[in-house]
Amino acid sequence: LLGQRLITQYQCGSCHAIPGVAAARGRIGPSLQAFGKRSYIAGRIPNRPDALAQWLVAPASLVSDTAMPSMGVSREEARHMAAYLGQLE
């Protein structure tokens, strides 16, 4: 899956534990296990694919005081990453 490869490429696992992503055992950010079942992103934003893609591109545009950094993810890449995270149950 492209989304899974992009999550590895952008080293999301440095901060998050992510099922299906090798070496994604980070503990700084929350685990992304069962992300597709969550109601909210960052506890504030409704968990929809378009909102998640925006979050991955520019997290501070949605939550100004977030610790989540902008990683240089393109909109197209974010759509693939959001699709992968959305199917985690």
N, C-alpha and C positions, 0 to 999 in steps of 0.2 A: 504494500500500500504506500502510495506517495506521501500521504499525511504522516504516516508512521516514520518514514525515512526523513521527512523534513523536521519532525520533532527531535529525532536523533541528531540531525545536522545542526540544528540551532541549540543543541545541548540543554533542552528543557529539563532533562533529568538531573541536571546539576542542582536544581532547586526542588524538583517535584519527583515523587515516586509515580511512575506511569506504567500500568500493565501493558505488556507486549513490547516494551521499549528496553532493549538491553542496557544495563548499567544505569537505568533511570531510578535511582534510589535516594534522591535528594530529600532533605528534611527541612529545608529553609521555608519552602512554600508548602501548601497543602498537598496531600496525595490526590491524584486525579483519578483514582479508582472509582468506577461507577459514575464518572462525570456526566454521562448521558442521562442519568436519572436525577441529577440535581436541578433544583428550581431556579437557582441564581448563580451567576458568575460573581466572584468576589463578595458574595453575600448581598449584593445590591442590584445587579443587572439581570433581568429575566434571561434565562439560559435558552437562547435561540441561536441558530447557526449564524445569522448575520451579525448579531451582537458579539458572539464569540470571535468571529473573524475580525471585527473592529477591535476587540480587546487584544487580540494577538498582534495586530498592526500597531496600535497606539493605546496602550492601557490607560495612560494618564488622561486621555481625551474623554474617558468614561468615568474614571475615579481619580480625581486630581491628587489625592494623597496615597496612592497605591505604592507598594514596594516592588510591584512587578515592573521590570525594566522593558523599554522598547528595544527589541532585538534586531530590528531591520528587516522584519518579515514583510514580504509584499502582500498585497491584497489577494492575489491568486494563490500564493502559498498558504496564506491564512485560511482560505476556504477549504483547502485540502486537509490542513491540520485540524480545523474545526470539525470536519466530517469524521476524522479518525476519533477525536475525543468524544464526539456525540454518540458514537456507537459503543462506547465503553459502558457496560452494565454490570 
